[in-house]
Amino acid sequence: MAGRLQPVVLENRRILFRNFAGEEGRFNAKGNRNFNVVLEPEEAEAMLKDGWNVKYLQAREEGDEPLPRLEVTVKFGKIPPRVILITSRGKTSLDEDMIKILDWAEIENVDLIVRPYEWEVNGKEGVKAYLKSIYVTIREDELEKKYMDVPDSAIESVVTPGGGEEEGPPWEE
């Protein structure tokens, strides 16, 4: 099994059980950042065959099919994931401290790549999903769109040592 799987690209997805902040909760230890991505039934079957840890949410209504999902771990270590927030103003990279805003954002679309970690312990084996990159488009309301061009009062012109002006916060000199 070792080393045969490649990262998986998942586009136009819905994510559930967001915990980008790593908050402690009923199903989560403090510091564990993760979320679940909804899979298509065919890809869930293929990923299960390859050993990925695919789970199913029970159907809410009679006649509905269980919803396949994959838990994705978010780790900022040697190789941090690329996390990009998309708005009408453009894209913004989110770091380890900023990623928690995704827990409450009104999300319109998610594209992501998960990388496999193939493990074997005491004769059992499987594949854990780690976030490689994610692009999250958020839904902006009418007021956000209306005031998007109003300058942020925390950002002022700063005189640089060379005498020119540069946009930046006043505390960065």
Backbone as a printed PyTorch tensor [residue, N CA C, xyz], in Angstrom:
tensor([[[  0.8210,  -1.2050,   0.0000],
         [  0.0000,   0.0000,   0.0000],
         [  0.8560,   1.2560,   0.0000]],

        [[  2.0030,   1.2320,   0.6160],
         [  2.8020,   2.4300,   0.8460],
         [  3.1560,   3.1760,  -0.4350]],

        [[  2.7840,   4.4800,  -0.4480],
         [  3.2120,   5.3700,  -1.4990],
         [  2.5260,   5.2550,  -2.8430]],

        [[  1.4520,   4.5370,  -2.9690],
         [  0.8470,   4.3670,  -4.2850],
         [ -0.2450,   5.3840,  -4.5950]],

        [[ -0.8000,   6.0240,  -3.5880],
         [ -1.8990,   6.9530,  -3.8190],
         [ -1.3950,   8.3630,  -4.0940]],

        [[ -2.1460,   9.0790,  -4.9120],
         [ -1.8300,  10.4580,  -5.2660],
         [ -2.8400,  11.4050,  -4.6110]],

        [[ -2.4930,  12.7000,  -4.4990],
         [ -3.4740,  13.6690,  -3.9960],
         [ -4.7340,  13.6660,  -4.8580]],

        [[ -5.8580,  14.0080,  -4.2320],
         [ -7.1580,  13.9900,  -4.8990],
         [ -7.6920,  15.4140,  -4.9910]],

        [[ -8.0980,  15.8250,  -6.1980],
         [ -8.6910,  17.1430,  -6.4280],
         [-10.2040,  17.0050,  -6.3300]],

        [[-10.8160,  17.8430,  -5.4930],
         [-12.2620,  17.8420,  -5.2980],
         [-12.7630,  19.2630,  -5.5480]],

        [[-13.5790,  19.4410,  -6.5730],
         [-14.0550,  20.7770,  -6.9400],
         [-15.5530,  20.9120,  -6.7200]],

        [[-15.9750,  22.1590,  -6.5010],
         [-17.3940,  22.4900,  -6.3010],
         [-18.0020,  21.6500,  -5.1880]],

        [[-17.4030,  21.7310,  -4.0100],
         [-17.8060,  20.8840,  -2.8900],
         [-18.4820,  21.6550,  -1.7780]],

        [[-19.1510,  20.8860,  -0.9550],
         [-19.7610,  21.3960,   0.2670],
         [-18.9520,  20.8130,   1.4170]],

        [[-18.6700,  21.6370,   2.4090],
         [-17.9460,  21.1270,   3.5660],
         [-18.8430,  21.2120,   4.8050]],

        [[-18.6410,  20.2610,   5.7200],
         [-19.4470,  20.1310,   6.9290],
         [-18.5450,  20.0830,   8.1510]],

        [[-19.1270,  20.2830,   9.3190],
         [-18.4350,  20.1130,  10.5930],
         [-17.0980,  20.8590,  10.6130]],

        [[-17.1470,  22.1330,  10.2450],
         [-15.9280,  22.9380,  10.1660],
         [-15.3470,  23.2170,  11.5470]],

        [[-14.0600,  22.9620,  11.6860],
         [-13.3340,  23.3220,  12.9020],
         [-11.9070,  23.7240,  12.5090]],

        [[-11.8170,  24.8120,  11.7480],
         [-10.5160,  25.3110,  11.3120],
         [ -9.7470,  25.9360,  12.4790]],

        [[-10.4610,  26.3600,  13.5310],
         [ -9.8200,  26.9670,  14.6940],
         [ -9.1990,  25.9170,  15.6050]],

        [[ -9.6500,  24.6720,  15.4960],
         [ -9.1470,  23.6190,  16.3700],
         [ -9.7280,  23.6950,  17.7690]],

        [[-10.9750,  24.1620,  17.8630],
         [-11.6380,  24.2870,  19.1600],
         [-11.9840,  22.9190,  19.7330]],

        [[-11.9000,  22.8050,  21.0380],
         [-12.2950,  21.5750,  21.7120],
         [-13.8120,  21.4630,  21.6730]],

        [[-14.2990,  20.2770,  21.4390],
         [-15.7430,  20.0580,  21.3850],
         [-16.0830,  18.6200,  21.6720]],

        [[-17.3310,  18.2940,  21.5360],
         [-17.8210,  16.9520,  21.8230],
         [-17.0840,  15.8870,  21.0150]],

        [[-16.7800,  16.2040,  19.7520],
         [-16.1350,  15.2440,  18.8620],
         [-14.7200,  15.6560,  18.4730]],

        [[-14.1270,  16.6000,  19.2140],
         [-12.8250,  17.1220,  18.7910],
         [-11.9540,  17.4940,  19.9830]],

        [[-10.7020,  17.0470,  19.9510],
         [ -9.7320,  17.4500,  20.9660],
         [ -9.2030,  18.8410,  20.6320]],

        [[ -8.8640,  19.6110,  21.6550],
         [ -8.3450,  20.9670,  21.4560],
         [ -7.1060,  20.9230,  20.5640]],

        [[ -7.0790,  21.8020,  19.5690],
         [ -5.9360,  21.9080,  18.6690],
         [ -6.0670,  21.1040,  17.3850]],

        [[ -7.0260,  20.1940,  17.3220],
         [ -7.2310,  19.4020,  16.0950],
         [ -8.0930,  20.1930,  15.1150]],

        [[ -7.4720,  20.6480,  14.0340],
         [ -8.1830,  21.4030,  12.9950],
         [ -8.6380,  20.4170,  11.9290]],

        [[ -9.9120,  20.4970,  11.5650],
         [-10.4320,  19.5710,  10.5660],
         [-11.7820,  20.0270,  10.0430]],

        [[-12.2450,  19.3400,   9.0220],
         [-13.5690,  19.5380,   8.4500],
         [-13.9020,  18.2820,   7.6620]],

        [[-15.1400,  18.1800,   7.2080],
         [-15.5500,  17.0660,   6.3670],
         [-15.9610,  17.6020,   5.0180]],

        [[-15.6130,  16.8810,   3.9630],
         [-16.0140,  17.2500,   2.6090],
         [-16.9820,  16.1840,   2.1080]],

        [[-18.0630,  16.6360,   1.4700],
         [-19.0590,  15.7300,   0.9180],
         [-18.5260,  15.1630,  -0.3940]],

        [[-18.6500,  13.8510,  -0.5490],
         [-18.1700,  13.1600,  -1.7450],
         [-19.3370,  12.7070,  -2.6090]],

        [[-19.0510,  12.5050,  -3.9000],
         [-20.0150,  11.8850,  -4.7970],
         [-20.0100,  10.3810,  -4.4860]],

        [[-21.1490,   9.6950,  -4.6230],
         [-21.1930,   8.2620,  -4.2830],
         [-20.1480,   7.4160,  -5.0070]],

        [[-19.9080,   7.6830,  -6.2920],
         [-18.9390,   6.8880,  -7.0580],
         [-17.5210,   7.0820,  -6.5460]],

        [[-17.1570,   8.3370,  -6.2610],
         [-15.8090,   8.5820,  -5.7750],
         [-15.6400,   8.0530,  -4.3480]],

        [[-16.7050,   8.0800,  -3.5580],
         [-16.6350,   7.5250,  -2.2100],
         [-16.3350,   6.0330,  -2.2690]],

        [[-16.9900,   5.3190,  -3.1750],
         [-16.7480,   3.8770,  -3.3410],
         [-15.2980,   3.6120,  -3.7550]],

        [[-14.8020,   4.3820,  -4.7220],
         [-13.4270,   4.2060,  -5.1970],
         [-12.4240,   4.5170,  -4.0870]],

        [[-12.6890,   5.5790,  -3.3140],
         [-11.7800,   5.9480,  -2.2340],
         [-11.8070,   4.8990,  -1.1210]],

        [[-12.9780,   4.3490,  -0.8310],
         [-13.0800,   3.2710,   0.1720],
         [-12.2350,   2.0730,  -0.2400]],

        [[-12.2940,   1.7190,  -1.5150],
         [-11.5100,   0.5880,  -2.0260],
         [-10.0100,   0.8310,  -1.8660]],

        [[ -9.6120,   2.1220,  -1.9710],
         [ -8.1900,   2.4680,  -1.8200],
         [ -7.7700,   2.6170,  -0.3590]],

        [[ -8.7410,   2.4910,   0.5670],
         [ -8.4120,   2.5490,   1.9830],
         [ -8.6650,   3.8740,   2.6810]],

        [[ -9.1830,   4.8880,   1.9560],
         [ -9.4870,   6.1810,   2.5650],
         [-10.5620,   5.9770,   3.6340]],

        [[-10.5690,   6.8320,   4.6410],
         [-11.4990,   6.7320,   5.7660],
         [-12.8150,   7.4570,   5.4490]],

        [[-13.5620,   6.9270,   4.4900],
         [-14.8460,   7.5110,   4.0840],
         [-15.9160,   7.0560,   5.0670]],

        [[-16.7400,   7.9890,   5.5150],
         [-17.8590,   7.7000,   6.4250],
         [-19.1440,   8.1600,   5.7460]],

        [[-20.2700,   7.7390,   6.3060],
         [-21.5730,   8.1040,   5.7530],
         [-22.4470,   8.7240,   6.8290]],

        [[-23.0900,   9.8480,   6.4770],
         [-24.0960,  10.4460,   7.3460],
         [-25.4220,   9.7650,   7.0360]],

        [[-26.1540,   9.4210,   8.0600],
         [-27.4490,   8.7880,   7.8460],
         [-28.3950,   9.7650,   7.1480]],

        [[-29.2610,   9.2240,   6.3180],
         [-30.2350,  10.0460,   5.5990],
         [-31.1680,  10.7260,   6.5960]],

        [[-31.4990,  11.9730,   6.3200],
         [-32.4000,  12.7200,   7.2070],
         [-33.8580,  12.3890,   6.9400]],

        [[-34.1700,  12.1220,   5.6800],
         [-35.5550,  11.8260,   5.3240],
         [-35.6440,  10.4560,   4.6870]],

        [[-36.7830,   9.8260,   4.8650],
         [-36.9970,   8.5050,   4.2900],
         [-36.8610,   8.5690,   2.7760]],

        [[-36.1470,   7.6080,   2.2230],
         [-35.9380,   7.5660,   0.7750],
         [-34.6410,   8.2190,   0.3220]],

        [[-34.0380,   9.0410,   1.1750],
         [-32.7540,   9.6630,   0.8430],
         [-31.6290,   8.6670,   1.0710]],

        [[-30.5590,   8.8380,   0.3280],
         [-29.3700,   7.9900,   0.4740],
         [-28.4570,   8.5760,   1.5530]],

        [[-27.7110,   7.7220,   2.2590],
         [-26.7030,   8.2460,   3.1990],
         [-25.6920,   9.1170,   2.4350]],

        [[-25.1820,  10.1390,   3.1000],
         [-24.2900,  11.1220,   2.4720],
         [-22.8310,  10.7490,   2.7370]],

        [[-22.0590,  10.4160,   1.6780],
         [-20.6550,  10.0780,   1.8900],
         [-19.8240,  11.3260,   2.2010]],

        [[-18.9190,  11.1730,   3.1740],
         [-18.0850,  12.3070,   3.5900],
         [-16.6990,  11.8060,   3.9580]],

        [[-15.7450,  12.7120,   3.8470],
         [-14.3600,  12.4070,   4.1770],
         [-13.8630,  13.4580,   5.1530]],

        [[-13.3590,  13.0150,   6.3210],
         [-12.7760,  13.9630,   7.2630],
         [-11.3920,  14.3480,   6.7680]],

        [[-11.1310,  15.6520,   6.7480],
         [ -9.8600,  16.1860,   6.2820],
         [ -9.1780,  16.8930,   7.4550]],

        [[ -7.9430,  16.4980,   7.7300],
         [ -7.1540,  17.1010,   8.8050],
         [ -6.3650,  18.2840,   8.2530]],

        [[ -6.3380,  19.3690,   9.0170],
         [ -5.6020,  20.5770,   8.6370],
         [ -4.4390,  20.7290,   9.6040]],

        [[ -3.2120,  20.5830,   9.0940],
         [ -2.0060,  20.6800,   9.9290],
         [ -1.0850,  21.7600,   9.3760]],

        [[ -0.6170,  22.6280,  10.2730],
         [  0.3790,  23.6270,   9.9160],
         [  1.6920,  23.1810,  10.5340]],

        [[  2.4650,  22.4500,   9.7780],
         [  3.7400,  21.9460,  10.2660],
         [  4.8300,  22.3070,   9.2840]],

        [[  5.6100,  21.2950,   8.8930],
         [  6.7070,  21.5110,   7.9470],
         [  6.1980,  22.0350,   6.6100]],

        [[  5.0990,  21.4620,   6.1380],
         [  4.5270,  21.8840,   4.8620],
         [  3.0810,  22.3080,   5.1140]],

        [[  2.8580,  23.6010,   5.4010],
         [  1.4890,  24.0370,   5.6970],
         [  0.6090,  24.0150,   4.4450]],

        [[ -0.6970,  23.8600,   4.6300],
         [ -1.5950,  23.8750,   3.4710],
         [ -1.7070,  25.2890,   2.9040]],

        [[ -2.0500,  25.3530,   1.6450],
         [ -2.3220,  26.6470,   1.0010],
         [ -3.8170,  26.9020,   1.1740]],

        [[ -4.1660,  27.9820,   1.8650],
         [ -5.5580,  28.3100,   2.1650],
         [ -5.8460,  29.6800,   1.5640]],

        [[ -6.7580,  29.7140,   0.5980],
         [ -7.0550,  30.9430,  -0.1330],
         [ -8.5280,  31.2950,   0.0220]],

        [[ -8.7950,  32.5260,   0.4450],
         [-10.1450,  33.0590,   0.5670],
         [-10.4300,  33.8840,  -0.6810]],

        [[-11.5310,  33.5970,  -1.3530],
         [-11.9030,  34.3050,  -2.5730],
         [-13.1180,  35.1980,  -2.2980]],

        [[-12.9890,  36.4920,  -2.6350],
         [-14.1000,  37.4430,  -2.5340],
         [-14.1660,  38.2230,  -3.8400]],

        [[-15.1070,  39.1400,  -3.9320],
         [-15.2140,  39.9570,  -5.1370],
         [-14.0110,  40.8740,  -5.3060]],

        [[-13.2510,  41.0970,  -4.2640],
         [-12.0600,  41.9520,  -4.3240],
         [-10.8230,  41.1980,  -4.7810]],

        [[-10.8850,  39.8540,  -4.7770],
         [ -9.7230,  39.0700,  -5.1740],
         [ -9.4950,  37.9140,  -4.2210]],

        [[ -8.2370,  37.4650,  -4.1590],
         [ -7.9240,  36.3410,  -3.2830],
         [ -6.9660,  36.7750,  -2.1790]],

        [[ -7.1080,  36.1280,  -1.0270],
         [ -6.2990,  36.4130,   0.1460],
         [ -5.8110,  35.1040,   0.7330]],

        [[ -4.5120,  34.9920,   0.9760],
         [ -3.9620,  33.8080,   1.6450],
         [ -4.2470,  33.9070,   3.1380]],

        [[ -4.6960,  32.8000,   3.7070],
         [ -4.9570,  32.7480,   5.1440],
         [ -3.8840,  31.8890,   5.8100]],

        [[ -3.3360,  32.3910,   6.9070],
         [ -2.3290,  31.6260,   7.6340],
         [ -2.9770,  30.9040,   8.8150]],

        [[ -2.1590,  30.3090,   9.6390],
         [ -2.6290,  29.5230,  10.7710],
         [ -3.4960,  30.3300,  11.7340]],

        [[ -3.1860,  31.5990,  11.9100],
         [ -3.9670,  32.4450,  12.8130],
         [ -5.2670,  32.9380,  12.1850]],

        [[ -5.2830,  33.0800,  10.8730],
         [ -6.4490,  33.6490,  10.1850],
         [ -7.4590,  32.6070,   9.7120]],

        [[ -7.0660,  31.3560,   9.6020],
         [ -7.9150,  30.3250,   9.0120],
         [ -9.2240,  30.1210,   9.7730]],

        [[ -9.2400,  30.4760,  11.0480],
         [-10.4400,  30.2680,  11.8620],
         [-11.6510,  31.0410,  11.3490]],

        [[-11.4570,  32.0690,  10.5420],
         [-12.6090,  32.8090,  10.0070],
         [-13.4760,  31.9290,   9.1080]],

        [[-12.9090,  30.8350,   8.5940],
         [-13.6880,  29.9330,   7.7440],
         [-14.7370,  29.1560,   8.5280]],

        [[-14.5960,  29.0850,   9.8500],
         [-15.5790,  28.3620,  10.6630],
         [-16.9620,  29.0060,  10.5950]],

        [[-17.0070,  30.3180,  10.4100],
         [-18.2920,  31.0250,  10.4270],
         [-18.6150,  31.7190,   9.1180]],

        [[-17.7670,  31.6150,   8.1330],
         [-18.0000,  32.2780,   6.8450],
         [-19.1830,  31.6480,   6.1240]],

        [[-19.8960,  32.4690,   5.3970],
         [-20.9860,  31.9750,   4.5570],
         [-20.3480,  31.5480,   3.2310]],

        [[-20.1900,  30.2560,   3.0470],
         [-19.4230,  29.7180,   1.9330],
         [-20.3000,  29.4650,   0.7170]],

        [[-19.8060,  29.9280,  -0.4240],
         [-20.4930,  29.7390,  -1.6960],
         [-19.9340,  28.5420,  -2.4630]],

        [[-18.6150,  28.3660,  -2.4310],
         [-17.9730,  27.2760,  -3.1720],
         [-16.6540,  26.9010,  -2.5150]],

        [[-16.3020,  25.6140,  -2.6570],
         [-15.0220,  25.1240,  -2.1480],
         [-14.3920,  24.2130,  -3.1900]],

        [[-13.1200,  24.4760,  -3.5020],
         [-12.2870,  23.5930,  -4.3160],
         [-11.0920,  23.2440,  -3.4390]],

        [[-10.7030,  21.9650,  -3.4150],
         [ -9.6060,  21.5830,  -2.5490],
         [ -8.8400,  20.3880,  -3.1010]],

        [[ -7.6560,  20.2220,  -2.5710],
         [ -6.8310,  19.0470,  -2.8580],
         [ -6.4790,  18.4380,  -1.5140]],

        [[ -6.7260,  17.1190,  -1.3900],
         [ -6.3320,  16.3920,  -0.1830],
         [ -5.1940,  15.4590,  -0.5460]],

        [[ -4.2550,  15.3460,   0.3850],
         [ -3.1430,  14.4250,   0.1600],
         [ -3.3220,  13.2290,   1.0870]],

        [[ -2.9950,  12.0570,   0.5800],
         [ -3.1640,  10.8520,   1.3980],
         [ -1.9830,  10.6220,   2.3350]],

        [[ -2.2890,  10.1550,   3.5110],
         [ -1.2590,   9.6490,   4.4200],
         [ -1.6170,   8.1950,   4.6930]],

        [[ -0.8080,   7.2980,   4.1500],
         [ -1.0640,   5.8690,   4.2890],
         [ -0.4270,   5.3740,   5.5840]],

        [[ -1.2350,   4.7620,   6.4400],
         [ -0.7530,   4.3310,   7.7450],
         [ -1.0060,   2.8380,   7.9550]],

        [[ -0.2080,   2.2830,   8.8590],
         [ -0.3710,   0.8830,   9.2640],
         [  0.0160,   0.7800,  10.7310]],

        [[ -0.9130,   0.2700,  11.5540],
         [ -0.6840,   0.1270,  12.9870],
         [ -1.2970,  -1.1950,  13.4400]],

        [[ -0.4920,  -2.0140,  14.0750],
         [ -0.9600,  -3.2900,  14.6300],
         [ -1.7380,  -4.1330,  13.6130]],

        [[ -1.2440,  -4.2040,  12.4090],
         [ -1.8700,  -5.0160,  11.3760],
         [ -3.0430,  -4.3650,  10.6640]],

        [[ -3.4690,  -3.1920,  11.1190],
         [ -4.5430,  -2.4640,  10.4470],
         [ -3.9070,  -1.3780,   9.5910]],

        [[ -4.5770,  -1.0390,   8.4920],
         [ -4.0490,   0.0160,   7.6230],
         [ -5.1920,   0.8470,   7.0700]],

        [[ -4.8360,   2.0350,   6.5980],
         [ -5.8300,   2.9350,   6.0400],
         [ -5.1610,   4.1570,   5.4480]],

        [[ -6.0040,   5.0810,   5.0340],
         [ -5.5140,   6.3190,   4.4290],
         [ -6.2290,   7.4930,   5.0930]],

        [[ -5.4450,   8.3930,   5.6520],
         [ -5.9770,   9.5950,   6.2740],
         [ -5.8040,  10.7550,   5.3040]],

        [[ -6.8000,  11.6400,   5.2570],
         [ -6.7660,  12.7880,   4.3410],
         [ -6.2350,  14.0240,   5.0580]],

        [[ -5.2160,  14.6550,   4.4610],
         [ -4.6760,  15.9140,   4.9530],
         [ -4.8970,  16.9850,   3.8960]],

        [[ -5.2120,  18.2010,   4.3280],
         [ -5.4340,  19.3050,   3.4000],
         [ -4.1150,  19.7340,   2.7700]],

        [[ -4.0900,  19.7610,   1.4410],
         [ -2.9360,  20.2710,   0.6990],
         [ -3.1970,  21.7160,   0.3010]],

        [[ -4.3780,  21.9650,  -0.3000],
         [ -4.7670,  23.3330,  -0.6410],
         [ -6.2790,  23.4290,  -0.7100]],

        [[ -6.7700,  24.6350,  -0.4420],
         [ -8.2130,  24.8780,  -0.4720],
         [ -8.4660,  26.3080,  -0.9250]],

        [[ -9.4300,  26.4600,  -1.7890],
         [ -9.8860,  27.7680,  -2.2690],
         [-11.3400,  27.8880,  -1.8630]],

        [[-11.6390,  28.8620,  -0.9990],
         [-12.9760,  29.0330,  -0.4540],
         [-13.5480,  30.3590,  -0.9310]],

        [[-14.6320,  30.2880,  -1.6900],
         [-15.3290,  31.4930,  -2.1470],
         [-16.4400,  31.7780,  -1.1550]],

        [[-16.4350,  32.9920,  -0.6080],
         [-17.4790,  33.3330,   0.3560],
         [-18.5710,  34.1660,  -0.3030]],

        [[-19.7600,  34.0420,   0.2540],
         [-20.9200,  34.8140,  -0.2070],
         [-20.8850,  36.1510,   0.5250]],

        [[-20.8890,  37.2240,  -0.2410],
         [-20.8640,  38.5580,   0.3430],
         [-22.2730,  39.1460,   0.2910]],

        [[-22.6460,  39.8450,   1.3640],
         [-23.9750,  40.4450,   1.3710],
         [-23.9450,  41.8230,   0.6980]],

        [[-25.1010,  42.4380,   0.5950],
         [-25.2340,  43.7170,  -0.1180],
         [-24.3930,  44.8220,   0.5080]],

        [[-24.3030,  44.8480,   1.8430],
         [-23.5260,  45.8930,   2.5020],
         [-22.0280,  45.7090,   2.2960]],

        [[-21.5610,  44.4790,   2.3100],
         [-20.1360,  44.2410,   2.0300],
         [-19.7820,  44.7530,   0.6430]],

        [[-20.6620,  44.4730,  -0.3230],
         [-20.4100,  44.9240,  -1.6910],
         [-20.4820,  46.4440,  -1.7890]],

        [[-21.4330,  47.0510,  -1.0860],
         [-21.6110,  48.5010,  -1.1320],
         [-20.3930,  49.2380,  -0.5790]],

        [[-19.8080,  48.7240,   0.5200],
         [-18.7290,  49.4250,   1.1980],
         [-17.3380,  48.8560,   0.9310]],

        [[-17.2090,  47.9970,  -0.0590],
         [-15.9180,  47.3650,  -0.3070],
         [-14.8110,  48.3490,  -0.6860]],

        [[-15.1480,  49.4880,  -1.2510],
         [-14.1250,  50.4390,  -1.6730],
         [-13.8290,  51.5170,  -0.6350]],

        [[-14.4910,  51.4540,   0.5240],
         [-14.2150,  52.4220,   1.5840],
         [-12.9090,  52.0070,   2.2630]],

        [[-11.9370,  52.9370,   2.3570],
         [-10.6440,  52.5900,   2.9560],
         [-10.7880,  52.1640,   4.4090]],

        [[ -9.9410,  51.2660,   4.8300],
         [ -9.8990,  50.7930,   6.2070],
         [ -9.2000,  51.8620,   7.0360]],

        [[ -9.8280,  52.3230,   8.1130],
         [ -9.2520,  53.4000,   8.9200],
         [ -7.9870,  52.9710,   9.6580]],

        [[ -7.7420,  51.6710,   9.7950],
         [ -6.5250,  51.1940,  10.4470],
         [ -5.3210,  51.2560,   9.5140]],

        [[ -5.5810,  51.4390,   8.2160],
         [ -4.5080,  51.5160,   7.2340],
         [ -4.3390,  52.9840,   6.8460]],

        [[ -3.1570,  53.5350,   7.0850],
         [ -2.8770,  54.9290,   6.7340],
         [ -1.6060,  54.9800,   5.9050]],

        [[ -1.3600,  56.1350,   5.2980],
         [ -0.1050,  56.3140,   4.5660],
         [  1.0390,  56.4130,   5.5560]],

        [[  2.0920,  55.7110,   5.2600],
         [  3.2740,  55.7060,   6.1190],
         [  4.4400,  56.2590,   5.3040]],

        [[  5.1820,  57.1830,   5.8820],
         [  6.3530,  57.7310,   5.2050],
         [  7.4950,  56.7430,   5.3870]],

        [[  8.0930,  56.3390,   4.2700],
         [  9.2020,  55.3910,   4.3250],
         [ 10.5050,  56.1470,   4.5440]],

        [[ 11.5450,  55.4560,   5.0020],
         [ 12.8360,  56.1230,   5.2400],
         [ 13.3760,  56.8540,   4.0130]],

        [[ 13.0320,  56.4080,   2.8140],
         [ 13.5090,  57.0550,   1.5940],
         [ 12.7120,  58.2930,   1.2340]],

        [[ 11.6840,  58.6240,   2.0180],
         [ 10.9110,  59.8300,   1.7730],
         [  9.6310,  59.5840,   1.0060]],

        [[  9.4580,  58.4010,   0.4070],
         [  8.2360,  58.1190,  -0.3320],
         [  7.1390,  57.6490,   0.5900]],

        [[  5.9140,  57.5760,   0.0420],
         [  4.7960,  57.0900,   0.8450],
         [  4.4470,  55.6880,   0.4210]],

        [[  4.0080,  54.9320,   1.3810],
         [  3.6640,  53.5410,   1.1420],
         [  2.4250,  53.2270,   1.9570]],

        [[  1.4850,  52.4770,   1.3830],
         [  0.2980,  52.0870,   2.1310],
         [  0.6890,  51.0460,   3.1520]],

        [[  0.1960,  51.1890,   4.3600],
         [  0.4740,  50.2000,   5.3920],
         [ -0.0050,  50.7010,   6.7340]],

        [[ -0.0900,  49.8250,   7.7040],
         [ -0.5440,  50.2440,   9.0320],
         [  0.4470,  51.1940,   9.6720]],

        [[ -0.0330,  52.1260,  10.5010],
         [  0.8420,  53.1380,  11.0700],
         [  1.9180,  52.5840,  11.9880]],

        [[  1.7570,  51.3950,  12.5300],
         [  2.7480,  50.8410,  13.4300],
         [  3.9190,  50.1780,  12.7090]],

        [[  3.8370,  50.0460,  11.3930],
         [  4.9460,  49.4640,  10.6270],
         [  5.8000,  50.5810,  10.0450]],

        [[  6.8800,  50.9020,  10.6970],
         [  7.7510,  51.9730,  10.2070],
         [  9.1300,  51.4510,   9.9580]]])
